[in-house]
Amino acid sequence: MEVLNYLARFCGTQNKEISLFDLTELQRLHVQHIPFENLDVIRRVPIYLNLQHIYDKIVRRKRGGYCYELNGLFSWLLTELGYDAHLVAATVLRPSGEWAKADTHAAIIVQLDQPYLIDVGFGDSTSLPIPLNGEEQTDISDTYRVIQQLDQSFYLERISDTEIKTLYRFDLTSKALVDFHEGCVFNPVAKESSFTHSDIVTRATTTGRITLSDQTVTITENNIKTKTILSIEEKVHFLEDVFDIRL
C-alpha cells in the first residue's frame, strides 16, 4: 500500500506538519472525491476487513465503500502520516428513533490538542473534524457537535434550523478493524440493515452533495435540493460520469 497513491486518489497532499488545518483539508477532500457506497453489498460481493483488499478497491479500482472500508483505510493513512489516530465503534440512531445494532459503525478519533471525531464513512454528514468538547462546527451541509453523556459515552448531533438530531453514540475505546467482524457480517445481509435495500452512492461537493439512491438522483446545492429519476441505462452512465464507478 502506497501513501502517495492513496493521497493522489483524493487530491490530498503529504504535509510535514501535524495540524488541525491539514487534517481538516484531508477529510474534506476525501469526502468530496471518494464516495460512500454500498454497491458491493447489493450485488453480494463480499466485504473483507483486510486493508490490502480495501486499498485495492478504493485506490486501484477507484471505488468507494462504507464505514469499515472508508474509515478503516483513512485511519491507516492518518497513522502513516504521523497522526495519533484509532478506530472507535459507534451505534447509529435510525430515523425511526430506534438504535441500530450496537457498535456496528466504525469512526475515527484523532488526538491533537484535544480529541477530534473524524468520519469519512457515514454518507450525508460532516466533512469537518468535530472536537469532543461540545463546540459546534458548521460546514456546507449543517452544524454538528459532540456531547459527552453521564455514562462517559459521546453523542454526535446534527443541528438544523428546526431540530437537533442524534446521529450516533460512541466511546473512546480503541478498536482494530477486525473488531468490526460482527457488523461486517450483519450489515450486508440483515433485512433491518440500512444497506441491503437499494443502491446508495453519495459524495460531498463544494456546495452540497450528490446522492444516487436506487434510480433517484438528489443534488443539493446551497441547501436547495433537486431530484431526478434515471432510467437503468442513464444510471450506468451517471455512475461513470459523476462517481467514476464502472461496475
C-alpha positions as CSV (number, residue, x, y, z in Angstrom):
1,M,0.0,0.0,0.0
2,E,1.4,3.4,-1.0
3,V,0.6,6.6,0.9
4,L,1.2,8.8,-2.1
5,N,-1.1,6.8,-4.4
6,Y,-3.8,7.0,-1.8
7,L,-3.4,10.7,-1.4
8,A,-3.5,11.2,-5.1
9,R,-6.8,9.2,-5.2
10,F,-8.5,12.2,-3.5
11,C,-6.1,15.1,-4.4
12,G,-4.6,15.1,-1.0
13,T,-1.0,16.2,-0.2
14,Q,1.5,15.0,2.3
15,N,2.5,17.8,4.7
16,K,5.2,17.5,7.3
17,E,3.2,19.4,9.9
18,I,0.6,17.5,12.0
19,S,-2.2,20.1,12.4
20,L,-5.9,20.5,12.6
21,F,-5.8,22.6,9.4
22,D,-4.2,19.8,7.4
23,L,-6.4,17.2,9.0
24,T,-9.5,19.2,8.0
25,E,-8.2,19.5,4.5
26,L,-7.6,15.8,4.2
27,Q,-11.1,14.9,5.5
28,R,-12.8,17.5,3.2
29,L,-11.0,16.3,0.1
30,H,-11.7,12.6,1.0
31,V,-15.4,13.0,1.3
32,Q,-15.5,15.1,-1.9
33,H,-13.6,12.6,-4.1
34,I,-14.2,9.1,-2.6
35,P,-17.9,8.2,-2.3
36,F,-19.8,6.4,0.3
37,E,-21.4,3.5,-1.5
38,N,-23.0,0.0,-0.9
39,L,-22.9,-1.3,-4.5
40,D,-20.9,-4.4,-3.5
41,V,-23.4,-5.2,-0.7
42,I,-26.4,-5.1,-3.0
43,R,-24.5,-7.3,-5.5
44,R,-23.5,-9.8,-2.8
45,V,-19.8,-9.1,-3.3
46,P,-18.0,-10.0,0.0
47,I,-16.6,-7.1,2.1
48,Y,-13.3,-8.2,3.7
49,L,-11.8,-6.4,6.7
50,N,-8.4,-6.5,5.1
51,L,-6.6,-3.3,4.5
52,Q,-4.8,-4.5,1.3
53,H,-8.1,-5.6,-0.1
54,I,-9.7,-2.3,0.8
55,Y,-6.8,-0.4,-0.7
56,D,-7.1,-2.3,-4.0
57,K,-10.8,-1.5,-4.2
58,I,-10.6,2.2,-3.2
59,V,-7.3,3.3,-4.7
60,R,-6.5,1.0,-7.6
61,R,-10.1,0.4,-8.7
62,K,-11.3,3.9,-7.9
63,R,-14.3,2.7,-5.9
64,G,-15.9,3.9,-2.7
65,G,-17.1,1.9,0.2
66,Y,-18.9,2.0,3.5
67,C,-17.7,2.8,7.0
68,Y,-15.4,-0.2,7.6
69,E,-13.7,0.4,4.3
70,L,-13.5,4.2,4.2
71,N,-12.7,4.8,7.9
72,G,-10.5,1.7,8.1
73,L,-8.3,2.8,5.3
74,F,-8.4,6.5,6.2
75,S,-7.3,5.7,9.8
76,W,-4.4,3.7,8.4
77,L,-3.4,6.7,6.2
78,L,-3.6,9.2,9.1
79,T,-1.4,6.9,11.2
80,E,1.1,6.6,8.4
81,L,1.2,10.5,8.1
82,G,2.0,10.7,11.8
83,Y,-1.3,11.4,13.4
84,D,-2.4,9.8,16.7
85,A,-5.5,8.0,15.2
86,H,-7.5,5.0,16.1
87,L,-10.8,3.5,15.2
88,V,-13.8,3.5,17.6
89,A,-17.2,1.7,17.5
90,A,-20.4,3.6,17.2
91,T,-24.1,2.8,17.4
92,V,-26.3,4.6,14.8
93,L,-29.7,6.1,15.8
94,R,-32.1,5.2,13.0
95,P,-34.6,7.8,11.6
96,S,-37.3,5.8,13.4
97,G,-35.8,6.7,16.7
98,E,-34.5,3.1,17.4
99,W,-30.9,2.3,17.9
100,A,-29.3,0.1,15.2
101,K,-27.3,-3.0,16.2
102,A,-24.7,-1.9,18.8
103,D,-21.2,-1.0,17.8
104,T,-21.6,-1.7,14.1
105,H,-20.4,1.7,12.8
106,A,-16.7,2.5,12.6
107,A,-15.4,6.0,13.1
108,I,-12.1,7.6,14.0
109,I,-10.6,9.5,16.9
110,V,-7.6,11.7,16.3
111,Q,-5.7,13.2,19.2
112,L,-4.3,16.7,18.6
113,D,-4.5,19.5,21.2
114,Q,-7.7,17.6,22.2
115,P,-9.5,14.5,20.7
116,Y,-11.5,15.0,17.5
117,L,-14.1,12.8,15.9
118,I,-13.3,12.0,12.2
119,D,-15.7,10.2,9.9
120,V,-15.4,9.8,6.1
121,G,-17.8,6.8,6.1
122,F,-21.2,8.0,7.2
123,G,-22.7,9.3,4.0
124,D,-24.5,12.6,4.4
125,S,-22.7,14.0,7.4
126,T,-20.0,16.4,8.4
127,S,-16.8,17.0,6.4
128,L,-15.0,18.5,9.4
129,P,-13.2,17.1,12.4
130,I,-15.5,17.6,15.4
131,P,-14.0,18.2,18.9
132,L,-15.4,16.2,21.8
133,N,-15.9,19.3,24.0
134,G,-19.3,20.3,22.6
135,E,-18.1,23.1,20.4
136,E,-20.3,23.4,17.3
137,Q,-18.7,23.1,13.8
138,T,-20.5,24.2,10.6
139,D,-19.8,23.1,7.1
140,I,-21.8,23.3,3.8
141,S,-24.2,20.5,5.0
142,D,-25.2,21.7,8.5
143,T,-23.9,22.3,12.1
144,Y,-22.5,19.5,14.2
145,R,-21.4,18.9,17.8
146,V,-20.3,16.0,20.1
147,I,-21.8,16.0,23.5
148,Q,-20.5,13.8,26.4
149,Q,-23.0,11.9,28.3
150,L,-23.1,11.0,32.0
151,D,-22.1,7.4,31.2
152,Q,-18.9,8.8,29.5
153,S,-20.2,7.9,26.1
154,F,-20.5,10.6,23.4
155,Y,-23.3,11.6,21.0
156,L,-22.7,13.1,17.6
157,E,-25.5,15.6,16.9
158,R,-26.6,17.4,13.8
159,I,-28.2,20.8,14.4
160,S,-30.5,22.3,11.8
161,D,-32.9,25.3,11.9
162,T,-35.7,23.1,13.1
163,E,-34.2,20.3,15.3
164,I,-31.3,18.7,17.0
165,K,-30.8,15.1,15.7
166,T,-28.6,12.5,17.2
167,L,-26.7,10.6,14.5
168,Y,-24.8,8.0,16.6
169,R,-23.2,7.4,20.0
170,F,-19.7,6.1,20.7
171,D,-17.0,5.8,23.3
172,L,-13.2,6.2,23.1
173,T,-12.2,2.5,23.3
174,S,-9.6,1.8,20.6
175,K,-10.7,-0.8,18.1
176,A,-8.9,-2.7,15.4
177,L,-10.5,-3.3,12.0
178,V,-11.0,-6.9,12.8
179,D,-13.2,-6.0,15.8
180,F,-15.9,-5.0,13.4
181,H,-16.3,-8.5,12.0
182,E,-19.8,-9.0,13.5
183,G,-21.0,-5.7,12.0
184,C,-19.4,-6.6,8.6
185,V,-21.3,-9.9,8.6
186,F,-24.6,-8.3,9.8
187,N,-24.8,-5.2,7.6
188,P,-24.6,-6.9,4.2
189,V,-27.3,-9.4,4.8
190,A,-29.8,-8.3,7.6
191,K,-33.2,-7.0,6.5
192,E,-33.0,-4.3,9.1
193,S,-29.7,-3.1,7.8
194,S,-29.7,0.2,6.0
195,F,-27.5,-1.2,3.2
196,T,-29.5,-4.1,1.9
197,H,-32.4,-2.5,0.2
198,S,-31.2,-0.4,-2.8
199,D,-28.1,1.1,-4.2
200,I,-26.7,4.2,-2.4
201,V,-23.8,6.2,-3.7
202,T,-23.1,9.7,-2.3
203,R,-20.3,12.2,-2.0
204,A,-19.9,15.8,-0.8
205,T,-19.3,18.7,-3.2
206,T,-18.1,22.2,-2.5
207,T,-21.7,23.4,-2.5
208,G,-23.5,20.4,-1.0
209,R,-23.9,16.8,-2.0
210,I,-24.7,14.4,-4.8
211,T,-26.6,11.2,-3.9
212,L,-27.8,8.3,-6.0
213,S,-30.5,6.2,-4.3
214,D,-31.7,3.3,-6.4
215,Q,-32.6,5.3,-9.6
216,T,-33.2,8.7,-7.9
217,V,-30.5,11.4,-8.1
218,T,-30.6,14.1,-5.4
219,I,-28.4,17.1,-5.9
220,T,-28.1,19.6,-3.0
221,E,-26.6,23.0,-3.8
222,N,-26.5,25.6,-1.0
223,N,-29.3,23.8,0.8
224,I,-31.6,23.6,-2.3
225,K,-32.4,20.1,-3.4
226,T,-33.4,18.9,-6.8
227,K,-34.4,15.3,-7.7
228,T,-34.2,13.4,-11.0
229,I,-35.3,9.8,-11.8
230,L,-32.9,7.9,-14.1
231,S,-33.5,5.0,-16.4
232,I,-31.3,1.9,-15.9
233,E,-29.1,3.0,-18.8
234,E,-28.9,6.6,-17.5
235,K,-27.9,5.2,-14.1
236,V,-25.0,3.3,-15.5
237,H,-23.7,6.4,-17.3
238,F,-24.3,8.6,-14.2
239,L,-22.2,6.2,-12.0
240,E,-19.4,6.5,-14.6
241,D,-19.6,10.2,-15.3
242,V,-20.3,11.6,-11.8
243,F,-18.7,9.0,-9.5
244,D,-16.2,7.4,-11.8
245,I,-17.6,4.0,-11.0
246,R,-17.6,1.2,-13.6
247,L,-19.2,-2.0,-12.3
